[in-house]
């Protein structure tokens, strides 16, 4: 009898891959010919390596980008200029997200893989749209609207997967339903933590809503990697956090971008995850719940609030009210 995944158990399945695995290793032997994929932020850091791996397996990849010319130039320099379609989209602008999705649906009847990779981190206080806090609006609400407006193509595919990039940042804050936009005082790391919790909860609720249509969703922690995501952080702050020494040497344990993209690729393509979903993954496997007594509790495992199904449903309903978008009607 097959295992019942209704409760989304957080326990490893023994993937055969791990912390040091690369995206190229994970996708070895996988044939994505005829499959379509979208990777947000697919022109820098993890996103670029994610795109490279998908293209190598034969996927038809689209990269939505806020900076269209920059993205096109980067992908061309990476040798992917003729392999990837680049389209305009700004995750912080709800109309831009809807316009991208509408154009995509006109040309693509199905979408097999959606990787919500793009993010901003620990940015100075910014407001977008109707006064939304920018990290929550960009990292979560933008991707929420993208998933919902692309739903017809996801539902029309066979066994589509949605990958939502979270991080151990989720451990910094649950969803602050009483002050989601930090009206009472902005704290950049708590705002980032809330957004990363939201990314995980998006996968939990989307998997519940979408599994009947064959769409499964997963949250992913890619690992610690030095990329453009850190652009808002001064070197002194990263030294104080222990991410690097005073000379700028990154501490042991950080991943390369190729290693950081591996878990996204594993989640998006691995046959081992067939029939599964709604879980948080790290190091190319399903993560364990956080061991609060472990000295590594800040960096390993998933905290309960980031996979709580009632919190996930509550966030989905709030997101629907804020954006006016909900492919599933009343959830």
C-alpha positions in Angstrom: 0.0 0.0 0.0 1.3 3.4 -0.9 2.1 5.9 1.9 -0.5 8.5 2.7 1.1 11.9 2.2 -1.9 13.9 3.5 0.0 15.0 6.5 3.2 15.9 4.6 5.7 14.0 6.9 9.0 15.8 7.2 11.5 13.0 7.0 14.3 12.2 4.6 13.8 9.5 1.9 17.4 8.8 1.2 17.9 10.5 -2.2 21.5 9.4 -2.7 22.5 13.1 -3.0 23.6 15.6 -0.3 25.1 18.9 0.7 27.9 18.8 -1.9 25.8 17.5 -4.8 25.6 19.8 -7.9 22.7 20.5 -10.1 24.5 18.8 -13.0 24.9 15.6 -10.9 21.3 15.7 -9.8 19.8 16.1 -13.2 22.1 13.4 -14.8 20.0 10.9 -16.7 16.8 13.1 -16.6 15.2 13.8 -19.9 13.1 17.0 -20.0 12.6 17.1 -23.8 9.1 18.5 -24.5 8.8 19.9 -20.9 8.3 23.6 -20.2 9.8 25.5 -17.3 9.8 29.0 -15.8 12.5 30.1 -13.4 12.1 33.5 -11.8 15.4 35.2 -11.2 17.0 32.8 -13.7 19.8 35.1 -14.7 22.0 35.3 -11.6 23.4 33.1 -8.9 21.3 30.0 -8.1 18.7 30.9 -10.8 21.3 30.9 -13.6 22.6 27.5 -12.5 19.0 26.2 -12.3 18.3 27.3 -15.8 21.6 25.8 -17.1 20.7 22.4 -15.6 17.1 22.5 -17.0 18.3 23.4 -20.5 21.0 20.7 -20.4 18.2 18.2 -19.9 16.2 19.5 -22.9 13.6 21.7 -21.2 12.0 24.7 -22.9 12.9 27.4 -20.3 11.4 30.9 -19.9 13.1 33.5 -17.6 10.9 36.4 -16.5 13.1 39.4 -15.6 12.7 42.9 -14.2 15.8 44.0 -16.0 15.2 42.6 -19.4 18.3 43.8 -21.2 20.6 42.8 -18.3 19.1 39.3 -18.1 19.4 38.8 -21.8 23.0 39.9 -21.8 23.9 37.6 -18.8 22.2 34.6 -20.3 24.0 35.2 -23.6 27.3 35.5 -21.9 26.6 32.1 -20.2 26.0 30.5 -23.5 22.3 30.2 -23.0 21.1 33.1 -25.2 19.7 30.9 -27.9 18.3 28.3 -25.4 16.1 30.5 -23.1 13.2 32.9 -23.7 13.5 36.1 -21.6 10.3 38.0 -20.9 9.5 41.2 -18.9 8.2 40.8 -15.4 8.6 42.7 -12.1 7.5 40.6 -9.1 6.9 43.7 -7.0 4.3 44.9 -9.6 1.1 42.9 -9.6 0.1 44.1 -13.0 3.4 43.2 -14.5 3.1 39.6 -13.1 -0.4 39.3 -14.6 0.8 40.6 -17.9 3.6 38.1 -18.1 1.3 35.2 -17.2 -1.3 36.2 -19.7 1.3 36.4 -22.5 2.8 33.1 -21.4 -0.6 31.3 -21.5 -1.2 32.5 -25.0 1.9 30.7 -26.2 2.1 27.7 -23.9 -0.8 25.4 -23.2 1.1 23.6 -20.4 3.7 24.4 -17.7 5.5 21.5 -16.2 7.9 23.2 -13.9 7.6 26.5 -12.1 10.6 27.5 -9.9 9.9 30.5 -7.8 13.6 31.4 -7.2 13.8 35.2 -7.3 14.0 37.1 -4.0 15.3 40.2 -2.2 16.9 39.9 1.2 17.3 42.2 4.2 16.7 45.3 2.1 16.2 48.8 3.4 12.6 49.6 4.2 10.6 49.9 1.0 6.9 50.0 0.2 5.4 48.8 -3.1 1.8 48.6 -4.5 -0.7 49.8 -1.9 1.9 50.2 0.8 3.0 46.6 1.1 6.4 45.8 2.7 8.7 45.1 -0.2 10.2 41.8 0.9 6.8 40.2 1.6 5.3 41.7 -1.6 8.1 40.7 -3.9 9.2 37.3 -2.4 5.7 36.1 -1.6 2.8 38.1 -3.1 4.5 38.3 -6.5 5.0 34.6 -6.6 1.5 33.9 -5.2 0.0 35.8 -8.1 2.3 34.2 -10.6 1.2 30.7 -9.5 -2.4 31.6 -9.5 -2.4 33.3 -12.9 -0.4 30.4 -14.5 -2.7 27.8 -12.9 -4.4 26.8 -16.1 -1.1 25.8 -17.7 0.1 24.0 -14.6 -3.2 22.1 -14.3 -3.1 21.1 -18.0 0.3 19.6 -17.6 0.9 16.0 -16.5 2.5 15.9 -13.0 3.5 19.5 -12.8 5.7 20.7 -10.0 6.1 24.1 -8.3 9.2 24.8 -6.4 9.1 27.6 -3.8 12.5 28.8 -2.6 12.5 29.4 1.2 15.6 29.4 3.4 16.7 29.0 7.0 15.6 32.6 7.2 12.2 31.2 7.9 13.5 30.6 11.4 13.7 34.3 12.0 9.9 35.0 12.0 6.5 33.4 11.6 3.9 35.2 9.6 3.0 38.4 11.5 -0.7 38.4 10.8 -1.3 41.3 13.2 1.3 43.5 11.4 2.3 41.9 8.2 3.6 45.2 6.6 5.7 46.3 9.7 3.6 49.4 10.2 4.8 49.5 13.9 8.5 49.5 13.0 10.6 47.9 10.3 13.2 45.2 11.0 14.9 44.0 7.9 15.7 40.5 9.1 12.3 39.8 10.6 10.8 41.0 7.4 13.0 38.6 5.4 12.2 35.8 7.8 8.4 36.4 7.4 8.8 36.4 3.6 10.8 33.1 3.7 8.2 31.5 6.0 5.5 32.7 3.5 7.5 31.0 0.7 7.3 27.7 2.5 3.7 28.0 3.5 2.8 28.8 -0.2 4.1 25.4 -1.1 2.2 23.7 1.7 -1.2 25.1 0.7 -0.7 25.0 -3.0 0.1 21.3 -2.7 -3.1 20.7 -0.8 -5.2 22.7 -3.4 -3.4 21.4 -6.5 -2.7 17.7 -5.9 -6.2 16.8 -7.2 -5.1 18.2 -10.6 -1.7 16.5 -10.5 0.2 19.6 -9.4 2.6 19.1 -6.5 4.5 21.8 -4.6 7.6 21.9 -2.5 9.6 24.4 -0.4 13.3 24.4 -0.8 16.2 25.7 1.3 19.1 25.9 -1.2 21.8 26.3 1.5 24.1 29.2 2.3 25.6 30.7 -0.9 27.2 34.0 -1.7 25.2 35.5 -4.6 23.7 38.9 -5.6 21.1 38.2 -2.9 23.5 39.7 -0.4 23.7 43.0 -2.3 22.1 45.0 0.5 24.5 43.7 3.2 27.7 45.5 4.0 30.8 43.3 4.4 31.0 44.2 8.1 27.6 42.7 8.8 28.5 39.5 7.0 31.7 39.3 9.0 29.8 39.8 12.2 27.4 37.1 11.2 30.3 34.7 10.7 29.6 34.2 7.0 33.2 35.4 6.1 36.4 36.5 7.8 37.8 40.0 7.7 39.7 39.2 4.4 36.4 38.2 2.8 37.0 34.5 2.8 33.7 32.7 2.9 33.4 30.2 5.8 33.4 26.5 5.3 30.0 25.1 4.7 28.8 27.6 2.2 27.8 26.1 -1.1 28.8 27.1 -4.7 25.9 28.3 -6.9 26.1 24.9 -8.7 25.6 23.1 -5.3 22.9 25.6 -4.2 20.8 24.9 -7.3 20.9 21.2 -6.7 18.0 20.9 -4.3 15.7 23.0 -6.6 16.6 20.7 -9.5 16.2 17.6 -7.4 12.7 18.7 -6.2 11.6 19.7 -9.7 12.7 16.5 -11.5 13.4 13.6 -9.2 11.2 10.5 -9.8 11.7 9.7 -6.1 9.2 12.5 -5.3 6.4 11.2 -7.5 3.2 11.3 -5.5 4.7 13.4 -2.7 4.5 17.1 -2.0 3.9 19.9 0.6 7.2 19.4 2.3 10.3 21.5 3.0 13.5 20.2 1.4 17.2 20.8 2.0 20.5 19.2 0.8 18.6 17.2 -2.0 16.3 15.5 0.4 13.2 16.1 2.5 14.3 17.9 5.7 13.7 16.8 9.2 11.8 19.0 11.7 14.2 21.3 13.6 15.9 19.7 16.5 15.7 22.6 19.0 18.4 21.1 21.2 20.9 20.9 18.4 23.7 23.5 18.1 22.8 23.6 14.4 19.1 24.3 15.0 19.5 27.8 13.4 20.8 26.2 10.1 19.2 22.8 9.7 15.7 21.4 9.6 12.4 23.2 9.3 10.5 25.0 12.1 6.9 23.9 12.7 5.5 27.3 11.8 6.8 27.1 8.2 4.9 23.9 7.4 1.8 24.4 9.5 -1.2 23.6 7.4 -3.6 25.9 9.2 -1.1 28.8 8.9 -0.7 28.0 5.3 -4.4 28.2 4.6 -4.7 31.4 6.6 -1.9 33.0 4.6 -3.4 31.8 1.3 -6.7 33.5 2.2 -5.0 36.7 3.2 -2.9 36.7 0.0 -6.1 36.2 -2.1 -7.7 39.2 -0.3 -4.7 41.4 -0.8 -4.1 40.6 -4.5 -7.7 39.9 -5.6 -6.3 36.7 -7.2 -7.3 33.1 -6.4 -7.4 30.4 -9.0 -9.2 28.1 -6.5 -12.0 30.5 -5.5 -12.8 29.9 -1.8 -10.2 27.6 -0.3 
